Amino acid sequence: MAELQVVVLAGGVGAARFLGGLVETKGNDSDITVISNTADDIRLFGLQVCPDLDSVMYGLGGVESSDRGWGRENETFNTLEELRAYKAEPEWFQLGDRDIATHLIRTQMLDAGYSLSQVTQALCKRWEIPATLIPMTNERVETHVVVDDPETDHVKAIHFQEWWVRYRASLPAREFLTIGADVAKPAPGVLGAIGSADVIILPPSNPVVSINPILNVPGIRQALRLANAPIVGVSPIIGGEVVRGMADKCLAAINVAATASGIAAYYGPRSGDGLLDAWIVDELDETSVKEISQLGIKTVATKTLMSEPGVSKKLAETVLELANQVTKAKDA
Amino acid sequence: MAELQVVVLAGGVGAARFLGGLVETKGNDSDITVISNTADDIRLFGLQVCPDLDSVMYGLGGVESSDRGWGRENETFNTLEELRAYKAEPEWFQLGDRDIATHLIRTQMLDAGYSLSQVTQALCKRWEIPATLIPMTNERVETHVVVDDPETDHVKAIHFQEWWVRYRASLPAREFLTIGADVAKPAPGVLGAIGSADVIILPPSNPVVSINPILNVPGIRQALRLANAPIVGVSPIIGGEVVRGMADKCLAAINVAATASGIAAYYGPRSGDGLLDAWIVDELDETSVKEISQLGIKTVATKTLMSEPGVSKKLAETVLELANQVTKAKDA
């Protein structure tokens, strides 16, 4: 039997947890390609930091910090302590000592002329991750957030990381700009993976700052729309609340309700001009199933809180089963 | 009373220890300028590492590892462990996590266009060191060692650090090349400090790879020869042996005897075409005093093993006293 070709569009920790379940479910019977958001990448202290790529790499490598939700387990922060003692800017970002090795190698390779795709492949080699991890693009694309500067009250755009980490998303966002996306190209392998996929998954990542930047790279949204594979999404909302606490701030900025149905409508039905063939909502949001189904999106409710044991595997099974149903219905 | 203007040409740990004693002796009654060798600098893992500048900075900052002889005390090596797990080259160099913060800031500032002088000043600010630390030059100058490649037997030049750290100086050195020195300029402040000095000191650093590269920067040797101040050197030999074990390999390569008199003759008497007005040998090498004095270099023997408590302070006092005698004799 041919391997199932699975494509996952990924943000950070939510995607990493979902991928853990997907790998557990499929064993060696699938060929998983992860297309990672890179718009939250940032160069700090001279290091090129790629939070979402690393969340997936460390997550699938089994060395992520599950407490922190980013970076490595068994981590120390001695370099950071020294950077702060030197008063190096910015003072609001954290980097662990083990994690810094990844950024050093990445930065050195990028500066030597390797593409981010090549660097990612080189880094992943060590972790022997059971998936192909590729960046959405090799060009520099960064999410900036338009806010009222708390010091001057003037409108200005700040890097997403500054908004997210320094201000804990507390400054009202007027707008999210995916800087550089208009002239970016999908990284090698991105369009091919989408085109030959059997299933395409939008895991429970932040729709505005994790998934949307991927869709903003010219060619990717169109490739998804044209793909043969069904597109199945998982709602990042549980019982009307965002799981990790700040995605609602992003949704508010673009006037999208932070609800299972609000986000489903934001992605839109594939039968219209959107992306979703199917959508999974949390069991606590079961009341929204009917409303979402009426948009033309096949919707089911199940347990989605992946910090509970066994849930991510079960969730991945549900996604694949739902994809299978969509494919069969289309073929019928 | 005007402050005594002291200039010290510095290598790494030997110079740092001597400087500790000098500071202890002089308190606030002197203005110390340290001109540091930078020819053992190397870019590794994308980081600009300046071993001699850092040895002096950490030494005078009171945070050097006295056990190791390089890097920071209370150090961890987690980034390094990860770099090795990624099989990052080179595998023979060590960097501590705290130390990496220094290299990150330096590299970022250099890449942003600041000079090494400016970077060094910025880094030293934190440590409030009781001296002005300046690099010998802001240009890239590197000591390379000509050896027979142990794998191919062909002659090749390798970076000093590779020869020193990877091969523990065990490959016979055919020659030392100070690459880039011919077109380098002394860093701002170097010639001025030498010109206005009251005392100039060559501490017990490696003459071949620490002091000689400084002398090879065009203009520096001449400035020393023309300076009003007496030049006093301290022998790095104790009882006919090099203190830290490998400087003899460097001396052998240039056919200089690894003895107190051999090195004195290598620097040469100022009354000839050399540099030394005075020279301090270890008490164990007292028998060489007469021979060296006959070269026209005022020579005394005293305790020089600075790992013993109180010795570096006493040694600094002896150096300053000897300088004073030379000055008085000249004025008489």
Interface residues (C-beta under 8 A of the other chain):
Chain A: F45 G46 L47 E75 T76 N78 T79 L80 E81 E82 L83 A85 Y86 K87 A88 D97 R98 I100 A101 T102 L104 I105 T107 Q108 D111 L123 R126
Chain B: F45 G46 L47 E75 T76 N78 T79 L80 E81 E82 L83 A85 Y86 K87 A88 D97 R98 I100 A101 T102 L104 I105 T107 Q108 D111 L123 R126
